[in-house]
Amino acid sequence: MNLGGQEVIIIFIIVLLLFGAKKIPELARGLGKSMGEFKKAKDEFQHEITRAQTDAEIQWEKDRKKALEEAKAKPAIDVPKQDSGSEIAAGSEAKSETA
């Protein structure tokens, strides 16, 4: 939506007629304050989102390190100890050595 010079002048004249010359500076001040408050709220919101994201990344990294430490602490596969006197165990060991 592009406003040309004539449209801006017409809008200014209508505002001047509706509010008067004394009220325009007050309206402009109020508009400026509200824009400043909006910008402040927007910046605080962005800061909170960034902080929450950073906290989540830190927590994820801690969880990842903890999982890696737990994985290193216990073996991936529990291998049962075989009875060395058993014929079945001796036969399976002999087959695996020849393969």
C-alpha positions in Angstrom: 0.0 0.0 0.0 1.8 3.1 -1.2 0.6 6.5 -0.2 1.4 9.5 -2.4 2.0 13.0 -1.3 -1.6 14.1 -1.9 -3.1 11.3 0.2 -0.8 12.1 3.1 -1.8 15.8 3.0 -5.5 14.9 2.9 -5.1 12.5 5.9 -3.1 15.2 7.8 -5.9 17.8 7.1 -8.6 15.4 8.3 -6.6 14.6 11.5 -6.1 18.3 12.1 -9.8 19.0 11.7 -10.8 16.1 13.9 -8.4 16.6 16.8 -7.3 20.3 16.5 -3.8 21.7 16.5 -3.4 21.4 20.3 -4.2 17.6 20.5 -1.8 16.5 17.6 1.4 16.8 19.7 -0.2 14.9 22.6 -1.4 12.2 20.1 2.1 12.0 18.6 3.7 11.7 22.1 1.2 8.9 23.1 1.9 7.1 19.8 5.7 7.4 20.4 5.4 6.0 23.9 3.2 3.1 22.8 5.7 2.3 20.0 8.5 2.4 22.5 6.7 0.0 24.9 5.9 -2.3 22.0 9.6 -2.4 21.0 10.6 -3.0 24.6 8.1 -5.9 25.0 9.3 -7.4 21.7 12.9 -7.2 22.7 12.2 -8.9 26.1 10.2 -11.6 24.3 13.1 -12.3 21.9 15.5 -12.4 24.9 13.4 -14.9 26.7 13.1 -17.1 23.6 16.9 -17.0 23.1 17.5 -17.8 26.8 15.1 -20.7 26.7 16.8 -22.0 23.5 20.2 -21.7 25.1 19.1 -23.5 28.3 17.6 -26.3 26.2 20.8 -26.7 24.2 22.8 -26.8 27.5 20.5 -29.4 29.0 20.6 -31.5 25.8 24.4 -31.4 25.8 24.5 -32.5 29.5 22.0 -35.4 28.7 24.1 -36.4 25.7 27.4 -36.5 27.8 25.6 -38.5 30.6 24.3 -41.0 28.0 27.8 -41.4 26.5 29.4 -41.9 30.0 26.7 -44.5 30.8 27.4 -46.3 27.5 31.1 -46.4 28.2 30.6 -47.7 31.7 28.7 -50.9 30.7 29.3 -53.2 27.8 26.9 -53.1 24.8 26.4 -56.9 24.9 26.4 -59.1 28.0 28.3 -62.2 27.0 27.5 -65.1 29.3 30.6 -67.0 30.6 30.7 -70.5 29.1 31.5 -73.6 31.1 35.0 -74.6 29.9 34.4 -78.3 30.8 31.3 -78.5 28.6 31.5 -80.5 25.3 29.2 -78.1 23.6 31.3 -75.1 24.5 34.5 -76.8 23.4 32.9 -77.7 20.1 31.6 -74.2 19.3 35.0 -72.7 20.2 36.8 -75.1 17.8 34.4 -74.2 15.0 34.9 -70.5 15.5 38.7 -70.8 15.5 38.7 -72.7 12.2 36.3 -70.2 10.5 
